[in-house]
Amino acid sequence: MSLFALVLATLLQSSPAPLETVAHDAMSGIQEPRQAVARAAEEWATLWRAHAGDRPSPRVDFSTTMVLAVFLGSRPSSGYSVEVVSTRAVGNGLVVTWSERRPAPDMMSAQVLTSPAHIVAVPKVAGVIRFEKAGR
């Protein structure tokens, strides 16, 4: 393999997949910390129902796309959020990096239970999906 082909293969392997937000909520029905992948409509329907109950689910084209989701679980106040920050290809799979935002100690926040979630659509891959929290 030429040096050019090796460099190109490395760049293609590590380039991030584009992220499209499907849902970004502070009140998910999923109360436990969880990461999830849906590669088919049936998996998506089950995941969405657990997250949003009877609300209509956003349309996703599973012929070319899959869904990645991060749920923080129950939190004691407002001011918490989660974001899928990026993905990077590893072999034929993906590493999904996500971050959690917490309220600052001196921030006034509503004393209400929240359960933040971020759900994104990305180009479908067949390999293993691994989730990593940013900053670890």
VENZI-V874284 format. One line per field, one symbol per residue. phi: phi as a letter, one per 30 degrees, with the letter a starting at -180 (. if undefined). psi: psi as a letter, one per 30 degrees, with the letter a starting at -180 (. if undefined). burial: # if it has 16 or more other ideal C-beta (glycine too) atoms within 10 Angstrom, else .. A space follows every 10 residues. Layout:
# VENZI-V874284
phi->???
psi->???
burial->???
This chain:
# VENZI-V874284
phi->.ddddddddd dddcddddcb dcabbcbddd cceacbbbcb eddddddddd dbiddddddb dddbbbccbb cdidbdadjc abbddabbdb iccbcccbbc ccddecddbd dbdbbdbbbb cbedbcddcb cbddic
psi->kleeeeeeee eeefkkkkkj kekjlfilfj fkkkklkjfl eeeeeeeeee egbgkkkkkk jgffllkkkk kfaklfllfk lkkjellkkj bgakkkkllk klkkegkkkk ikklikkkkl klkklfakkk kkkkg.
burial->.......... ......#.#. .##.##.#.# ...#####.. ...#..##.# ##....#..# .#..###### ###.#..### #####.#.#. ...#####.# ..#....... ...####### ##..#...#. #.....
